C-alpha cells in the first residue's frame, strides 16, 4: 500500500475507540440477555467482530502491527441471512466424506447382507467396491453407517450439515433431479462442520502451550531444583537408590 493510501493515525485511533464502544455494548447485551438465542447478543457480537476487524486492518496498514483478535469463522463466514424471519419449511443438507480404508471388510459386510436376503444367489454385486457400497447404503441409514463406519471398512473424512430456510415446503419430486442446486448460502439458518483440521489446530495450540510451560519451568530453575533434590536423596541414602515401597 502506498503512503497516500495509508490510514491516518486519527483513523486508527477512531477505530480503536469503536472497538471499546462495541465491547461495552456487547457486555451490556450479555448482561441483559433473555435466553441462549437472544438476538441482541448476536447483533452486539457481530458489531464487535466488525469493529475489531476494521481496527486490525487499519492498525496493520498504518503501523504494520496486528492484534490478537480472532473472530470464529471470520475467514469463511457465511453471507448475511436474507431468508424469512419465521420459515415455514427447512431443508437439511448433509455431506459426509469417507475413504474406503478396507475394501475387503466392506465387501464382506455386503456379502452378509446379500446372504440374509431370501433366494439371493448373485454375489457379483457384493464382489466389487462399487456394488458393495450400493448394497450397504441401500440397507442401512446414513446415520447408522456414520456411527459404524469402521465396521464397514470406511474411514471418516470431513462432514458438514446445513439447515436452510424455505418460504414454503417443496412439492413432491420438485428438486429430485438436482437436489443441491437450490442451496442458497444466504438462507442458511445454521451450519455445523466436522474436520480433522480443527483437531490439528487444537493439538498445535496444546503442544505449543506445553513447550512454552516446559521452557518457562527450565528457565525458572526447575532443572536445577530437580538436580538438587536428586543429589540430596542420594547423599541421604549413602549413594544408594531405594526401590519405592521397599521395607514395607
Legacy VTK file of the C-alpha trace (Angstrom):
# vtk DataFile Version 3.0
C-alpha trace
ASCII
DATASET POLYDATA
POINTS 248 float
0.000 0.000 0.000
1.304 3.440 -0.880
1.808 6.119 1.753
-1.000 8.177 0.207
-3.466 5.328 0.729
-2.450 4.590 4.302
-4.951 5.436 7.037
-4.129 8.336 9.298
-3.247 7.972 12.959
-6.571 9.620 13.776
-8.451 6.965 11.793
-6.668 4.191 13.651
-7.456 5.885 16.963
-11.120 6.221 15.966
-11.245 2.529 15.074
-9.785 1.664 18.474
-12.457 3.762 20.180
-15.106 1.954 18.110
-13.817 -1.365 19.460
-14.097 -0.076 23.035
-17.659 1.067 22.404
-18.564 -2.263 20.802
-17.081 -4.109 23.784
-19.273 -2.135 26.184
-22.365 -2.770 24.078
-21.601 -6.480 23.842
-21.147 -6.801 27.605
-24.370 -4.874 28.222
-26.258 -7.153 25.815
-24.870 -10.268 27.529
-25.835 -8.941 30.955
-29.412 -8.301 29.746
-29.755 -11.453 27.652
-33.197 -13.048 27.686
-32.039 -16.529 26.654
-29.450 -18.552 24.767
-30.608 -17.229 21.384
-31.090 -13.590 22.318
-30.875 -11.643 19.012
-29.465 -8.599 20.813
-26.401 -10.623 21.834
-25.890 -11.859 18.283
-26.168 -8.321 16.942
-23.706 -6.995 19.516
-21.313 -9.839 18.729
-21.414 -9.061 15.018
-20.839 -5.373 15.676
-17.871 -6.164 17.905
-16.456 -8.528 15.293
-16.782 -5.899 12.566
-15.189 -3.192 14.729
-12.283 -5.453 15.704
-11.691 -6.464 12.094
-11.669 -2.830 10.950
-9.252 -1.846 13.696
-6.980 -4.783 12.897
-6.824 -3.823 9.218
-6.168 -0.137 9.885
-3.549 -0.914 12.517
-1.708 -3.164 10.091
-1.935 -0.713 7.216
-0.669 2.180 9.317
1.842 0.570 11.675
2.436 -2.928 10.269
1.159 -4.382 13.549
-1.543 -6.959 14.263
-3.957 -7.682 17.121
-4.620 -10.980 18.937
-8.271 -10.813 17.908
-9.570 -13.908 16.132
-13.231 -13.934 15.191
-14.616 -17.502 14.745
-15.407 -18.104 11.105
-14.156 -14.698 10.016
-12.222 -16.096 7.049
-15.032 -18.274 5.741
-18.114 -16.742 7.340
-21.490 -17.099 5.677
-23.064 -14.156 3.848
-25.776 -12.204 5.676
-29.002 -14.154 6.156
-31.758 -12.968 3.831
-34.330 -15.713 4.361
-37.708 -15.400 6.089
-37.713 -14.457 9.771
-40.137 -17.284 10.534
-39.518 -20.073 7.990
-42.461 -22.330 7.292
-40.124 -25.061 5.991
-36.459 -26.006 6.172
-34.120 -28.205 4.170
-31.331 -30.173 5.849
-28.333 -30.740 3.569
-25.712 -33.232 4.718
-22.374 -34.196 3.228
-20.149 -36.888 4.750
-16.898 -37.990 3.139
-15.380 -41.439 3.650
-12.223 -43.166 2.480
-12.523 -46.855 1.614
-9.797 -47.938 4.021
-10.518 -51.702 3.987
-12.192 -52.840 0.746
-12.260 -56.497 1.820
-14.133 -55.668 5.021
-16.551 -53.514 3.024
-17.314 -56.316 0.579
-17.576 -58.895 3.363
-20.265 -56.808 5.068
-22.114 -56.507 1.762
-21.990 -60.299 1.285
-23.561 -60.763 4.731
-26.434 -58.509 3.717
-26.866 -60.455 0.478
-26.783 -63.801 2.278
-29.549 -62.669 4.622
-31.904 -61.960 1.708
-34.126 -64.938 0.853
-33.359 -66.513 -2.522
-30.294 -64.354 -3.168
-27.689 -66.136 -5.315
-25.998 -63.219 -7.082
-22.646 -62.495 -5.424
-21.192 -60.482 -8.294
-22.573 -57.216 -6.937
-21.001 -57.563 -3.499
-17.711 -58.616 -5.088
-16.838 -55.063 -6.113
-16.371 -51.925 -4.041
-18.891 -50.084 -6.186
-21.513 -52.790 -5.719
-20.785 -53.239 -2.011
-21.276 -49.528 -1.381
-24.653 -49.643 -3.116
-25.766 -52.620 -1.029
-24.695 -51.188 2.318
-26.013 -47.666 1.775
-29.247 -49.194 0.497
-29.578 -51.432 3.550
-28.557 -49.045 6.330
-29.499 -45.492 7.195
-26.746 -42.935 6.604
-26.594 -42.123 10.327
-26.064 -45.799 11.184
-23.215 -46.071 8.691
-21.677 -42.942 10.199
-21.776 -44.462 13.691
-20.473 -47.869 12.488
-18.154 -46.757 9.685
-15.175 -48.770 10.959
-17.238 -51.981 10.792
-17.783 -51.296 7.101
-14.110 -50.655 6.356
-14.617 -46.898 5.984
-12.572 -44.027 7.367
-14.285 -40.750 8.192
-13.358 -37.572 6.355
-14.864 -34.094 6.603
-18.583 -33.624 7.070
-20.967 -30.697 7.097
-24.639 -30.111 7.830
-26.600 -27.108 6.577
-30.078 -26.086 7.663
-31.603 -23.738 5.091
-34.881 -21.833 5.325
-37.657 -22.011 2.749
-40.707 -19.838 2.204
-42.907 -22.903 1.782
-42.497 -26.690 1.563
-41.367 -28.022 -1.805
-43.734 -30.003 -3.962
-43.153 -33.783 -4.075
-40.409 -34.559 -6.581
-39.734 -30.863 -7.230
-35.988 -30.952 -6.554
-35.100 -34.619 -7.008
-33.315 -34.105 -10.342
-30.923 -31.526 -8.826
-31.234 -31.790 -5.046
-28.371 -29.465 -4.118
-28.588 -26.767 -6.779
-31.135 -24.724 -4.838
-28.933 -24.400 -1.740
-28.717 -20.645 -1.142
-25.918 -19.616 1.278
-27.934 -16.536 2.237
-30.746 -18.762 3.519
-28.610 -20.889 5.823
-30.066 -20.799 9.313
-27.170 -22.721 10.863
-24.221 -24.818 9.749
-22.105 -27.430 11.523
-18.725 -28.637 10.223
-16.533 -31.533 11.368
-12.958 -31.800 10.123
-9.648 -33.194 11.306
-8.135 -29.797 10.540
-9.886 -28.411 13.626
-8.321 -31.126 15.786
-4.900 -30.349 14.318
-5.290 -26.683 15.245
-6.123 -27.565 18.869
-3.275 -30.096 19.020
-0.798 -27.494 17.755
-2.016 -24.998 20.359
-1.779 -27.569 23.176
1.684 -28.645 22.077
2.851 -25.050 21.899
1.472 -24.357 25.400
3.221 -27.449 26.782
6.557 -26.494 25.224
6.237 -22.929 26.495
5.450 -24.185 30.011
8.428 -26.521 29.947
10.736 -23.758 28.745
9.426 -21.426 31.469
9.995 -24.107 34.082
13.536 -24.718 32.973
14.262 -21.006 32.767
12.913 -20.599 36.289
15.332 -23.111 37.756
13.206 -26.255 37.546
16.136 -28.244 36.203
18.414 -27.011 38.998
15.818 -27.922 41.641
15.487 -31.430 40.252
19.246 -31.916 40.268
19.442 -30.625 43.851
16.634 -32.947 45.005
18.302 -35.957 43.401
21.675 -35.089 44.941
20.064 -34.701 48.373
18.315 -38.070 48.093
21.498 -39.814 47.010
23.542 -38.241 49.811
20.945 -39.177 52.398
20.996 -42.837 51.380
24.785 -43.172 51.086
24.553 -43.019 47.337
22.051 -45.895 47.074
18.698 -45.632 45.373
15.915 -47.433 47.186
13.034 -49.134 45.354
9.728 -47.430 46.164
7.818 -49.416 48.752
10.832 -51.375 49.985
10.879 -52.294 53.642
7.096 -52.353 53.979
LINES 1 249
248 0 1 2 3 4 5 6 7 8 9 10 11 12 13 14 15 16 17 18 19 20 21 22 23 24 25 26 27 28 29 30 31 32 33 34 35 36 37 38 39 40 41 42 43 44 45 46 47 48 49 50 51 52 53 54 55 56 57 58 59 60 61 62 63 64 65 66 67 68 69 70 71 72 73 74 75 76 77 78 79 80 81 82 83 84 85 86 87 88 89 90 91 92 93 94 95 96 97 98 99 100 101 102 103 104 105 106 107 108 109 110 111 112 113 114 115 116 117 118 119 120 121 122 123 124 125 126 127 128 129 130 131 132 133 134 135 136 137 138 139 140 141 142 143 144 145 146 147 148 149 150 151 152 153 154 155 156 157 158 159 160 161 162 163 164 165 166 167 168 169 170 171 172 173 174 175 176 177 178 179 180 181 182 183 184 185 186 187 188 189 190 191 192 193 194 195 196 197 198 199 200 201 202 203 204 205 206 207 208 209 210 211 212 213 214 215 216 217 218 219 220 221 222 223 224 225 226 227 228 229 230 231 232 233 234 235 236 237 238 239 240 241 242 243 244 245 246 247
